[in-house]
Amino acid sequence: MWVCSDCAVPLFGRADGKVIRDLAPVRRMIPYLMKTRNESVVYYEIILDMTRTLPFIEQWNASHDLKITPFHLLMAACGKMFHARPGLNRFVSGGRIYQRKGCFISFAAKKAFKDDAPLLTVKFELPPGEALTDTVRRLHESVGGARTGPERPVDKEVRWAVKLPGFLLRAALWAMIRLDRWNLLPGGVTRNDPMYASMFVANLGSVGLDRAWHHLYEYGTVSVFTVIGALRKSVVPGDLGPVQKDTVGLRFSFDERINDGFYCAAALDIIRAYVEDPTLFETQPEPPPPGQRRLAGL
């Protein structure tokens, strides 16, 4: 059957998302005006005040076997954000905007702490309503399993793919992208693929890097890329004048076709609130509905 990649209504459904049919006409038009993610990218930065975060991490690590870092808090906060503001958990494919099924965040981890150690990419699901302790435990299990466990399906697929001659590999990727655009790519192909996720996170601060922006990938469906910077001393405004505080910078790259800038900025306020005051994971386990501001800093 012939399928048009730019049909107004898809002929087939997707395993990872559902087409949004009640969008405003202007929003529906945008993917046809800006056809690629990097043509549509918008950059946004948050500087997090770690004054309350660092003592929380120290107290946690003193009383728990599974240690945490700002990365664990960010991952948990992102899960809260995506479930509270699902309008950010979207992607564009074939000129159509989809609501993603589930919240998934991908990140890279070293196989070992060596310069020449290979990078492993983990795709991590964040279910709604999960407690911080459970998120931390599953993150440790995911990273540990990726480093010491058996070879994962996605790693096997990549290892076999790169053995193909260049022209065959290009043809195979072209076919996959076309099938995905037409909603004909089986869900089993994308289920474990880290490029089919709500967000990709790069923890550059863990290796001492800071102040980096990242592009979006045209392959897959990741609409948000986040770079975590290094912990640093910064001079910020205070009630009585400039003060020096511990801060961490987060830099976001968005596909602006999925939603408007105001919605995205308001969603990121949830990340700021939970990371800057991690006690909210206990006192405010769920963010407020849109329009209600009950979290500190919102």
Phi and psi restraints in degrees (value plus and minus 20) as a CYANA .aco file:
   2 TRP   PHI     -97.3   -57.3
   2 TRP   PSI     117.2   157.2
   3 VAL   PHI    -148.0  -108.0
   3 VAL   PSI     111.3   151.3
   4 CYS   PHI    -110.3   -70.3
   4 CYS   PSI     106.8   146.8
   5 SER   PHI     -93.1   -53.1
   5 SER   PSI     -33.4     6.6
   6 ASP   PHI    -135.2   -95.2
   6 ASP   PSI       4.0    44.0
   7 CYS   PHI     -82.9   -42.9
   7 CYS   PSI     125.9   165.9
   8 ALA   PHI     -86.8   -46.8
   8 ALA   PSI     -51.6   -11.6
   9 VAL   PHI    -143.2  -103.2
   9 VAL   PSI     104.1   144.1
  10 PRO   PHI     -85.7   -45.7
  10 PRO   PSI     124.7   164.7
  11 LEU   PHI    -101.2   -61.2
  11 LEU   PSI     -38.8     1.2
  12 PHE   PHI    -155.0  -115.0
  12 PHE   PSI     131.6   171.6
  13 GLY   PHI    -103.3   -63.3
  13 GLY   PSI     152.9   192.9
  14 ARG   PHI    -136.5   -96.5
  14 ARG   PSI     129.9   169.9
  15 ALA   PHI     -95.1   -55.1
  15 ALA   PSI     -45.4    -5.4
  16 ASP   PHI    -125.7   -85.7
  16 ASP   PSI     -21.3    18.7
  17 GLY   PHI    -186.1  -146.1
  17 GLY   PSI     145.6   185.6
  18 LYS   PHI    -145.6  -105.6
  18 LYS   PSI     108.9   148.9
  19 VAL   PHI     -82.4   -42.4
  19 VAL   PSI     118.0   158.0
  20 ILE   PHI    -111.7   -71.7
  20 ILE   PSI      99.3   139.3
  21 ARG   PHI    -121.2   -81.2
  21 ARG   PSI     -32.7     7.3
  22 ASP   PHI    -126.4   -86.4
  22 ASP   PSI       8.6    48.6
  23 LEU   PHI     -93.3   -53.3
  23 LEU   PSI     134.0   174.0
  24 ALA   PHI     -84.0   -44.0
  24 ALA   PSI     128.8   168.8
  25 PRO   PHI     -73.6   -33.6
  25 PRO   PSI     -60.0   -20.0
  26 VAL   PHI     -84.7   -44.7
  26 VAL   PSI     -62.0   -22.0
  27 ARG   PHI     -84.5   -44.5
  27 ARG   PSI     -57.9   -17.9
  28 ARG   PHI     -87.4   -47.4
  28 ARG   PSI     -48.8    -8.8
  29 MET   PHI     -98.9   -58.9
  29 MET   PSI     -48.0    -8.0
  30 ILE   PHI     -77.0   -37.0
  30 ILE   PSI     -63.2   -23.2
  31 PRO   PHI     -81.5   -41.5
  31 PRO   PSI     -39.6     0.4
  32 TYR   PHI    -106.4   -66.4
  32 TYR   PSI     -43.0    -3.0
  33 LEU   PHI    -103.6   -63.6
  33 LEU   PSI     -56.7   -16.7
  34 MET   PHI    -141.6  -101.6
  34 MET   PSI      83.0   123.0
  35 LYS   PHI    -106.4   -66.4
  35 LYS   PSI     -40.6    -0.6
  36 THR   PHI    -139.6   -99.6
  36 THR   PSI     141.9   181.9
  37 ARG   PHI     -88.2   -48.2
  37 ARG   PSI     -61.3   -21.3
  38 ASN   PHI     -96.8   -56.8
  38 ASN   PSI     -37.3     2.7
  39 GLU   PHI     -94.8   -54.8
  39 GLU   PSI     -42.7    -2.7
  40 SER   PHI    -127.9   -87.9
  40 SER   PSI     -12.7    27.3
  41 VAL   PHI     -93.4   -53.4
  41 VAL   PSI     120.4   160.4
  42 VAL   PHI    -147.8  -107.8
  42 VAL   PSI     119.9   159.9
  43 TYR   PHI    -127.5   -87.5
  43 TYR   PSI     122.0   162.0
  44 TYR   PHI    -166.4  -126.4
  44 TYR   PSI     119.6   159.6
  45 GLU   PHI    -144.7  -104.7
  45 GLU   PSI     121.7   161.7
  46 ILE   PHI    -145.0  -105.0
  46 ILE   PSI     113.8   153.8
  47 ILE   PHI    -126.1   -86.1
  47 ILE   PSI      94.9   134.9
  48 LEU   PHI    -110.1   -70.1
  48 LEU   PSI     112.2   152.2
  49 ASP   PHI    -104.3   -64.3
  49 ASP   PSI      95.4   135.4
  50 MET   PHI    -115.9   -75.9
  50 MET   PSI      -2.5    37.5
  51 THR   PHI     -78.7   -38.7
  51 THR   PSI     -63.2   -23.2
  52 ARG   PHI    -112.0   -72.0
  52 ARG   PSI     -40.5    -0.5
  53 THR   PHI     -91.5   -51.5
  53 THR   PSI     -66.7   -26.7
  54 LEU   PHI     -83.2   -43.2
  54 LEU   PSI     -63.3   -23.3
  55 PRO   PHI     -82.8   -42.8
  55 PRO   PSI     -55.8   -15.8
  56 PHE   PHI     -82.6   -42.6
  56 PHE   PSI     -64.7   -24.7
  57 ILE   PHI     -82.6   -42.6
  57 ILE   PSI     -62.2   -22.2
  58 GLU   PHI     -82.7   -42.7
  58 GLU   PSI     -64.6   -24.6
  59 GLN   PHI     -86.6   -46.6
  59 GLN   PSI     -60.4   -20.4
  60 TRP   PHI     -80.3   -40.3
  60 TRP   PSI     -70.9   -30.9
  61 ASN   PHI     -85.2   -45.2
  61 ASN   PSI     -43.7    -3.7
  62 ALA   PHI     -97.9   -57.9
  62 ALA   PSI     -38.7     1.3
  63 SER   PHI    -140.8  -100.8
  63 SER   PSI     -19.1    20.9
  64 HIS   PHI    -147.6  -107.6
  64 HIS   PSI     125.9   165.9
  65 ASP   PHI     -91.4   -51.4
  65 ASP   PSI     -59.0   -19.0
  66 LEU   PHI    -106.5   -66.5
  66 LEU   PSI      91.7   131.7
  67 LYS   PHI     -98.5   -58.5
  67 LYS   PSI     137.0   177.0
  68 ILE   PHI    -145.8  -105.8
  68 ILE   PSI     141.7   181.7
  69 THR   PHI    -154.2  -114.2
  69 THR   PSI     153.6   193.6
  70 PRO   PHI     -74.9   -34.9
  70 PRO   PSI     -48.2    -8.2
  71 PHE   PHI     -80.6   -40.6
  71 PHE   PSI     -64.0   -24.0
  72 HIS   PHI     -82.8   -42.8
  72 HIS   PSI     -60.5   -20.5
  73 LEU   PHI     -86.8   -46.8
  73 LEU   PSI     -59.4   -19.4
  74 LEU   PHI     -83.7   -43.7
  74 LEU   PSI     -64.2   -24.2
  75 MET   PHI     -80.1   -40.1
  75 MET   PSI     -65.0   -25.0
  76 ALA   PHI     -84.5   -44.5
  76 ALA   PSI     -59.7   -19.7
  77 ALA   PHI     -86.6   -46.6
  77 ALA   PSI     -56.8   -16.8
  78 CYS   PHI     -84.4   -44.4
  78 CYS   PSI     -57.9   -17.9
  79 GLY   PHI     -81.3   -41.3
  79 GLY   PSI     -63.8   -23.8
  80 LYS   PHI     -78.9   -38.9
  80 LYS   PSI     -64.3   -24.3
  81 MET   PHI     -82.3   -42.3
  81 MET   PSI     -70.0   -30.0
  82 PHE   PHI     -84.2   -44.2
  82 PHE   PSI     -55.6   -15.6
  83 HIS   PHI     -96.2   -56.2
  83 HIS   PSI     -51.2   -11.2
  84 ALA   PHI    -100.8   -60.8
  84 ALA   PSI     -50.2   -10.2
  85 ARG   PHI    -145.4  -105.4
  85 ARG   PSI      51.3    91.3
  86 PRO   PHI     -81.9   -41.9
  86 PRO   PSI     -36.4     3.6
  87 GLY   PHI     -84.9   -44.9
  87 GLY   PSI     -31.9     8.1
  88 LEU   PHI    -114.3   -74.3
  88 LEU   PSI     -33.8     6.2
  89 ASN   PHI    -114.6   -74.6
  89 ASN   PSI      40.0    80.0
  90 ARG   PHI    -148.1  -108.1
  90 ARG   PSI     148.7   188.7
  91 PHE   PHI    -172.5  -132.5
  91 PHE   PSI     142.8   182.8
  92 VAL   PHI    -132.5   -92.5
  92 VAL   PSI     112.4   152.4
  93 SER   PHI    -168.1  -128.1
  93 SER   PSI     109.7   149.7
  94 GLY   PHI      41.2    81.2
  94 GLY   PSI      11.3    51.3
  95 GLY   PHI      59.0    99.0
  95 GLY   PSI     -11.8    28.2
  96 ARG   PHI    -141.1  -101.1
  96 ARG   PSI     129.8   169.8
  97 ILE   PHI    -121.6   -81.6
  97 ILE   PSI     108.3   148.3
  98 TYR   PHI    -135.9   -95.9
  98 TYR   PSI     126.4   166.4
  99 GLN   PHI    -109.1   -69.1
  99 GLN   PSI     104.0   144.0
 100 ARG   PHI     -93.5   -53.5
 100 ARG   PSI     123.4   163.4
 101 LYS   PHI    -110.9   -70.9
 101 LYS   PSI      87.7   127.7
 102 GLY   PHI      71.9   111.9
 102 GLY   PSI     143.2   183.2
 103 CYS   PHI    -134.9   -94.9
 103 CYS   PSI     100.8   140.8
 104 PHE   PHI    -153.0  -113.0
 104 PHE   PSI     113.3   153.3
 105 ILE   PHI    -143.5  -103.5
 105 ILE   PSI     108.9   148.9
 106 SER   PHI    -122.8   -82.8
 106 SER   PSI     126.5   166.5
 107 PHE   PHI    -173.2  -133.2
 107 PHE   PSI     140.2   180.2
 108 ALA   PHI    -124.0   -84.0
 108 ALA   PSI     122.1   162.1
 109 ALA   PHI    -156.1  -116.1
 109 ALA   PSI     123.1   163.1
 110 LYS   PHI     -92.6   -52.6
 110 LYS   PSI     118.6   158.6
 111 LYS   PHI     -82.8   -42.8
 111 LYS   PSI     -53.9   -13.9
 112 ALA   PHI    -172.8  -132.8
 112 ALA   PSI     141.9   181.9
 113 PHE   PHI    -103.9   -63.9
 113 PHE   PSI      46.4    86.4
 114 LYS   PHI    -156.6  -116.6
 114 LYS   PSI     132.2   172.2
 115 ASP   PHI     -78.9   -38.9
 115 ASP   PSI     -59.3   -19.3
 116 ASP   PHI    -115.3   -75.3
 116 ASP   PSI     -11.6    28.4
 117 ALA   PHI     -91.6   -51.6
 117 ALA   PSI     119.7   159.7
 118 PRO   PHI     -91.0   -51.0
 118 PRO   PSI     134.6   174.6
 119 LEU   PHI    -109.4   -69.4
 119 LEU   PSI     117.6   157.6
 120 LEU   PHI    -135.1   -95.1
 120 LEU   PSI     115.0   155.0
 121 THR   PHI    -123.7   -83.7
 121 THR   PSI     106.4   146.4
 122 VAL   PHI    -127.5   -87.5
 122 VAL   PSI     113.5   153.5
 123 LYS   PHI    -125.5   -85.5
 123 LYS   PSI      96.6   136.6
 124 PHE   PHI    -138.0   -98.0
 124 PHE   PSI     106.2   146.2
 125 GLU   PHI    -110.5   -70.5
 125 GLU   PSI     119.6   159.6
 126 LEU   PHI    -140.6  -100.6
 126 LEU   PSI      80.9   120.9
 127 PRO   PHI     -94.9   -54.9
 127 PRO   PSI     139.4   179.4
 128 PRO   PHI     -89.6   -49.6
 128 PRO   PSI     126.2   166.2
 129 GLY   PHI      53.7    93.7
 129 GLY   PSI      -5.9    34.1
 130 GLU   PHI     -98.6   -58.6
 130 GLU   PSI     116.8   156.8
 131 ALA   PHI     -92.1   -52.1
 131 ALA   PSI     134.6   174.6
 132 LEU   PHI     -79.1   -39.1
 132 LEU   PSI     -60.7   -20.7
 133 THR   PHI     -80.8   -40.8
 133 THR   PSI     -58.3   -18.3
 134 ASP   PHI     -91.3   -51.3
 134 ASP   PSI     -58.9   -18.9
 135 THR   PHI     -83.2   -43.2
 135 THR   PSI     -64.2   -24.2
 136 VAL   PHI     -81.5   -41.5
 136 VAL   PSI     -65.3   -25.3
 137 ARG   PHI     -80.8   -40.8
 137 ARG   PSI     -65.8   -25.8
 138 ARG   PHI     -89.1   -49.1
 138 ARG   PSI     -52.8   -12.8
 139 LEU   PHI     -84.2   -44.2
 139 LEU   PSI     -63.7   -23.7
 140 HIS   PHI     -82.1   -42.1
 140 HIS   PSI     -61.3   -21.3
 141 GLU   PHI     -85.7   -45.7
 141 GLU   PSI     -59.8   -19.8
 142 SER   PHI     -86.1   -46.1
 142 SER   PSI     -66.0   -26.0
 143 VAL   PHI     -88.3   -48.3
 143 VAL   PSI     -63.7   -23.7
 144 GLY   PHI     -83.9   -43.9
 144 GLY   PSI     -60.4   -20.4
 145 GLY   PHI     -86.2   -46.2
 145 GLY   PSI     -57.5   -17.5
 146 ALA   PHI     -86.4   -46.4
 146 ALA   PSI     -52.9   -12.9
 147 ARG   PHI    -102.6   -62.6
 147 ARG   PSI     -58.5   -18.5
 148 THR   PHI    -136.3   -96.3
 148 THR   PSI     -33.5     6.5
 149 GLY   PHI     -99.5   -59.5
 149 GLY   PSI    -198.3  -158.3
 150 PRO   PHI     -86.2   -46.2
 150 PRO   PSI     141.6   181.6
 151 GLU   PHI     -80.4   -40.4
 151 GLU   PSI     111.3   151.3
 152 ARG   PHI    -100.7   -60.7
 152 ARG   PSI     139.0   179.0
 153 PRO   PHI     -76.2   -36.2
 153 PRO   PSI     -61.8   -21.8
 154 VAL   PHI     -85.5   -45.5
 154 VAL   PSI     -55.1   -15.1
 155 ASP   PHI     -88.8   -48.8
 155 ASP   PSI     -57.6   -17.6
 156 LYS   PHI     -83.8   -43.8
 156 LYS   PSI     -63.2   -23.2
 157 GLU   PHI     -81.8   -41.8
 157 GLU   PSI     -63.5   -23.5
 158 VAL   PHI     -86.6   -46.6
 158 VAL   PSI     -61.1   -21.1
 159 ARG   PHI     -80.9   -40.9
 159 ARG   PSI     -60.9   -20.9
 160 TRP   PHI     -94.6   -54.6
 160 TRP   PSI     -54.4   -14.4
 161 ALA   PHI     -84.0   -44.0
 161 ALA   PSI     -60.8   -20.8
 162 VAL   PHI     -93.5   -53.5
 162 VAL   PSI     -28.1    11.9
 163 LYS   PHI    -100.5   -60.5
 163 LYS   PSI     -33.3     6.7
 164 LEU   PHI     -92.8   -52.8
 164 LEU   PSI     130.5   170.5
 165 PRO   PHI     -78.7   -38.7
 165 PRO   PSI     132.3   172.3
 166 GLY   PHI     -73.9   -33.9
 166 GLY   PSI     -62.5   -22.5
 167 PHE   PHI     -88.5   -48.5
 167 PHE   PSI     -53.4   -13.4
 168 LEU   PHI     -92.3   -52.3
 168 LEU   PSI     -58.0   -18.0
 169 LEU   PHI     -84.7   -44.7
 169 LEU   PSI     -62.9   -22.9
 170 ARG   PHI     -82.2   -42.2
 170 ARG   PSI     -61.6   -21.6
 171 ALA   PHI     -85.1   -45.1
 171 ALA   PSI     -60.5   -20.5
 172 ALA   PHI     -85.6   -45.6
 172 ALA   PSI     -62.5   -22.5
 173 LEU   PHI     -87.5   -47.5
 173 LEU   PSI     -58.8   -18.8
 174 TRP   PHI     -80.3   -40.3
 174 TRP   PSI     -63.7   -23.7
 175 ALA   PHI     -84.8   -44.8
 175 ALA   PSI     -61.6   -21.6
 176 MET   PHI     -82.2   -42.2
 176 MET   PSI     -63.8   -23.8
 177 ILE   PHI     -83.9   -43.9
 177 ILE   PSI     -61.2   -21.2
 178 ARG   PHI     -86.7   -46.7
 178 ARG   PSI     -64.5   -24.5
 179 LEU   PHI     -82.5   -42.5
 179 LEU   PSI     -58.2   -18.2
 180 ASP   PHI     -85.6   -45.6
 180 ASP   PSI     -61.4   -21.4
 181 ARG   PHI     -83.0   -43.0
 181 ARG   PSI     -53.0   -13.0
 182 TRP   PHI    -111.6   -71.6
 182 TRP   PSI     -14.9    25.1
 183 ASN   PHI      42.1    82.1
 183 ASN   PSI      14.4    54.4
 184 LEU   PHI    -130.6   -90.6
 184 LEU   PSI     -19.9    20.1
 185 LEU   PHI    -101.5   -61.5
 185 LEU   PSI     103.2   143.2
 186 PRO   PHI     -78.5   -38.5
 186 PRO   PSI     125.1   165.1
 187 GLY   PHI     -80.5   -40.5
 187 GLY   PSI     -49.4    -9.4
 188 GLY   PHI     -83.7   -43.7
 188 GLY   PSI     -44.9    -4.9
 189 VAL   PHI     -94.4   -54.4
 189 VAL   PSI     -56.1   -16.1
 190 THR   PHI    -117.5   -77.5
 190 THR   PSI     -32.1     7.9
 191 ARG   PHI     -77.6   -37.6
 191 ARG   PSI     -62.8   -22.8
 192 ASN   PHI    -121.2   -81.2
 192 ASN   PSI     -19.2    20.8
 193 ASP   PHI     -96.1   -56.1
 193 ASP   PSI      99.8   139.8
 194 PRO   PHI     -87.0   -47.0
 194 PRO   PSI     -33.9     6.1
 195 MET   PHI    -103.3   -63.3
 195 MET   PSI     -23.1    16.9
 196 TYR   PHI    -129.2   -89.2
 196 TYR   PSI      61.2   101.2
 197 ALA   PHI    -169.6  -129.6
 197 ALA   PSI     146.7   186.7
 198 SER   PHI     -91.9   -51.9
 198 SER   PSI     -56.2   -16.2
 199 MET   PHI    -173.7  -133.7
 199 MET   PSI     129.6   169.6
 200 PHE   PHI    -135.2   -95.2
 200 PHE   PSI     111.4   151.4
 201 VAL   PHI    -136.0   -96.0
 201 VAL   PSI     111.1   151.1
 202 ALA   PHI    -135.1   -95.1
 202 ALA   PSI      94.7   134.7
 203 ASN   PHI    -109.8   -69.8
 203 ASN   PSI      50.3    90.3
 204 LEU   PHI     -90.0   -50.0
 204 LEU   PSI     -44.4    -4.4
 205 GLY   PHI     -82.4   -42.4
 205 GLY   PSI     -45.8    -5.8
 206 SER   PHI     -87.9   -47.9
 206 SER   PSI     -39.7     0.3
 207 VAL   PHI    -132.6   -92.6
 207 VAL   PSI      -2.2    37.8
 208 GLY   PHI      63.2   103.2
 208 GLY   PSI     -11.1    28.9
 209 LEU   PHI    -113.5   -73.5
 209 LEU   PSI     132.8   172.8
 210 ASP   PHI    -169.9  -129.9
 210 ASP   PSI     141.3   181.3
 211 ARG   PHI      39.9    79.9
 211 ARG   PSI      28.3    68.3
 212 ALA   PHI    -137.0   -97.0
 212 ALA   PSI     120.2   160.2
 213 TRP   PHI    -123.1   -83.1
 213 TRP   PSI     133.5   173.5
 214 HIS   PHI    -149.1  -109.1
 214 HIS   PSI     124.8   164.8
 215 HIS   PHI     -93.9   -53.9
 215 HIS   PSI     147.9   187.9
 216 LEU   PHI    -115.2   -75.2
 216 LEU   PSI     131.4   171.4
 217 TYR   PHI    -106.9   -66.9
 217 TYR   PSI     114.5   154.5
 218 GLU   PHI     -95.2   -55.2
 218 GLU   PSI     -52.0   -12.0
 219 TYR   PHI     -95.9   -55.9
 219 TYR   PSI     120.0   160.0
 220 GLY   PHI      67.7   107.7
 220 GLY   PSI    -176.2  -136.2
 221 THR   PHI    -154.6  -114.6
 221 THR   PSI      -3.3    36.7
 222 VAL   PHI     -89.3   -49.3
 222 VAL   PSI     101.5   141.5
 223 SER   PHI    -123.7   -83.7
 223 SER   PSI     -30.1     9.9
 224 VAL   PHI    -155.6  -115.6
 224 VAL   PSI     109.6   149.6
 225 PHE   PHI    -140.5  -100.5
 225 PHE   PSI     111.6   151.6
 226 THR   PHI    -141.8  -101.8
 226 THR   PSI     111.6   151.6
 227 VAL   PHI    -132.8   -92.8
 227 VAL   PSI     104.5   144.5
 228 ILE   PHI    -113.3   -73.3
 228 ILE   PSI     104.7   144.7
 229 GLY   PHI    -106.6   -66.6
 229 GLY   PSI    -194.7  -154.7
 230 ALA   PHI    -106.0   -66.0
 230 ALA   PSI     131.8   171.8
 231 LEU   PHI     -88.2   -48.2
 231 LEU   PSI     109.2   149.2
 232 ARG   PHI    -169.4  -129.4
 232 ARG   PSI     140.2   180.2
 233 LYS   PHI    -104.6   -64.6
 233 LYS   PSI     111.5   151.5
 234 SER   PHI    -155.4  -115.4
 234 SER   PSI     127.9   167.9
 235 VAL   PHI    -111.5   -71.5
 235 VAL   PSI     101.4   141.4
 236 VAL   PHI    -148.2  -108.2
 236 VAL   PSI     138.8   178.8
 237 PRO   PHI     -85.6   -45.6
 237 PRO   PSI     120.4   160.4
 238 GLY   PHI    -147.0  -107.0
 238 GLY   PSI     155.1   195.1
 239 ASP   PHI     -82.4   -42.4
 239 ASP   PSI     -54.2   -14.2
 240 LEU   PHI    -130.4   -90.4
 240 LEU   PSI      -3.8    36.2
 241 GLY   PHI     106.2   146.2
 241 GLY   PSI    -197.0  -157.0
 242 PRO   PHI     -82.3   -42.3
 242 PRO   PSI     119.4   159.4
 243 VAL   PHI    -153.9  -113.9
 243 VAL   PSI     137.9   177.9
 244 GLN   PHI    -119.6   -79.6
 244 GLN   PSI     109.6   149.6
 245 LYS   PHI    -157.0  -117.0
 245 LYS   PSI     139.3   179.3
 246 ASP   PHI     -96.9   -56.9
 246 ASP   PSI     109.0   149.0
 247 THR   PHI    -156.2  -116.2
 247 THR   PSI     138.9   178.9
 248 VAL   PHI    -153.9  -113.9
 248 VAL   PSI     112.2   152.2
 249 GLY   PHI    -113.8   -73.8
 249 GLY   PSI     115.7   155.7
 250 LEU   PHI    -135.0   -95.0
 250 LEU   PSI     108.7   148.7
 251 ARG   PHI    -138.8   -98.8
 251 ARG   PSI     105.5   145.5
 252 PHE   PHI    -132.2   -92.2
 252 PHE   PSI     119.5   159.5
 253 SER   PHI    -136.5   -96.5
 253 SER   PSI     102.1   142.1
 254 PHE   PHI    -134.4   -94.4
 254 PHE   PSI     126.3   166.3
 255 ASP   PHI    -106.6   -66.6
 255 ASP   PSI      83.8   123.8
 256 GLU   PHI     -91.8   -51.8
 256 GLU   PSI     -23.8    16.2
 257 ARG   PHI     -90.8   -50.8
 257 ARG   PSI     -42.3    -2.3
 258 ILE   PHI     -97.7   -57.7
 258 ILE   PSI     -49.7    -9.7
 259 ASN   PHI    -188.5  -148.5
 259 ASN   PSI     150.9   190.9
 260 ASP   PHI    -103.3   -63.3
 260 ASP   PSI     144.3   184.3
 261 GLY   PHI     -83.9   -43.9
 261 GLY   PSI     -55.2   -15.2
 262 PHE   PHI     -83.3   -43.3
 262 PHE   PSI     -63.9   -23.9
 263 TYR   PHI     -83.2   -43.2
 263 TYR   PSI     -63.5   -23.5
 264 CYS   PHI     -84.3   -44.3
 264 CYS   PSI     -64.3   -24.3
 265 ALA   PHI     -84.0   -44.0
 265 ALA   PSI     -60.5   -20.5
 266 ALA   PHI     -84.8   -44.8
 266 ALA   PSI     -56.2   -16.2
 267 ALA   PHI     -85.1   -45.1
 267 ALA   PSI     -59.9   -19.9
 268 LEU   PHI     -88.1   -48.1
 268 LEU   PSI     -42.3    -2.3
 269 ASP   PHI     -81.1   -41.1
 269 ASP   PSI     -47.6    -7.6
 270 ILE   PHI     -86.7   -46.7
 270 ILE   PSI     -62.8   -22.8
 271 ILE   PHI     -79.6   -39.6
 271 ILE   PSI     -67.2   -27.2
 272 ARG   PHI     -77.7   -37.7
 272 ARG   PSI     -67.0   -27.0
 273 ALA   PHI     -80.9   -40.9
 273 ALA   PSI     -65.6   -25.6
 274 TYR   PHI     -93.4   -53.4
 274 TYR   PSI     -56.9   -16.9
 275 VAL   PHI     -95.7   -55.7
 275 VAL   PSI     -59.3   -19.3
 276 GLU   PHI     -91.8   -51.8
 276 GLU   PSI     -45.6    -5.6
 277 ASP   PHI    -156.7  -116.7
 277 ASP   PSI      61.4   101.4
 278 PRO   PHI     -84.0   -44.0
 278 PRO   PSI     -33.2     6.8
 279 THR   PHI     -83.3   -43.3
 279 THR   PSI     -38.1     1.9
 280 LEU   PHI     -83.9   -43.9
 280 LEU   PSI     -43.8    -3.8
 281 PHE   PHI     -80.9   -40.9
 281 PHE   PSI     -45.9    -5.9
 282 GLU   PHI    -117.3   -77.3
 282 GLU   PSI     -66.1   -26.1
 283 THR   PHI     -99.5   -59.5
 283 THR   PSI     -49.8    -9.8
 284 GLN   PHI    -152.4  -112.4
 284 GLN   PSI      53.0    93.0
 285 PRO   PHI     -82.3   -42.3
 285 PRO   PSI     -41.7    -1.7
 286 GLU   PHI    -145.1  -105.1
 286 GLU   PSI     116.2   156.2
 287 PRO   PHI     -84.8   -44.8
 287 PRO   PSI     138.8   178.8
 288 PRO   PHI     -90.5   -50.5
 288 PRO   PSI     136.0   176.0
 289 PRO   PHI     -81.8   -41.8
 289 PRO   PSI     139.1   179.1
 290 PRO   PHI     -74.3   -34.3
 290 PRO   PSI     115.2   155.2
 291 GLY   PHI      74.3   114.3
 291 GLY   PSI     -33.9     6.1
 292 GLN   PHI    -131.9   -91.9
 292 GLN   PSI     110.2   150.2
 293 ARG   PHI    -137.0   -97.0
 293 ARG   PSI      76.8   116.8
 294 ARG   PHI    -132.8   -92.8
 294 ARG   PSI     -32.7     7.3
 295 LEU   PHI    -105.1   -65.1
 295 LEU   PSI     127.0   167.0
 296 ALA   PHI     -78.6   -38.6
 296 ALA   PSI     113.9   153.9
 297 GLY   PHI      68.0   108.0
 297 GLY   PSI     -25.6    14.4
